[in-house]
């Protein structure tokens, strides 16, 4: 009786190669891009007081095709001695007016004292958008004292802010805070 011998090393290498190709093609099929402003860190910044219900954010162009929000990132200098809690809000933004908040589950985080680059994972919340959106952070408590400084760029769309929960949105046209968002195109 004769047994055929198979080259298990060759079989394993072939299997591994097919797996790598499959993963690579899958990643290419899901287009991931960054929208919003370029992240910078340096001396140019815009400061805002942390007042409960106040918000600060920027307009982002999500594109015509629907995308899923993955990660929000920004540079900040929390000049307080304690962490500053905040939540993330995303609004449809048409004719310079914010619509109803698209975030259905509260997404909270906190800024540690000092300079930092918070990265907020939004993928688990399955927030899907298209067109223009306003992405903001909302202060969850009032923190008197030194204001919080966000890195900015000039002539990049400006910054939108509300000084309290009952305030209207105001635009600072020249300086846009450096918020950016990683998004993934949704395949239909």
Buried (B, 14 or more C-beta within 10 A) or exposed (E): EEEEEEEEEEEEEEEEEEEEEEEEEEEEEEEBEBBBBEBEBEEBBBEBBBBEBBBBBBBBEBBEEBBBBBBBBBBBBBBBEEBBBBBBBBBBBEEEEBEEBBBEEEBEBEBEEEBBEBEBEBEEBEBBBBEBBBBBBBBBEEBEEBBBBBBBBEEBBBBBBBBEEEEEBEBBEBBBBBBBBBBBBBEE
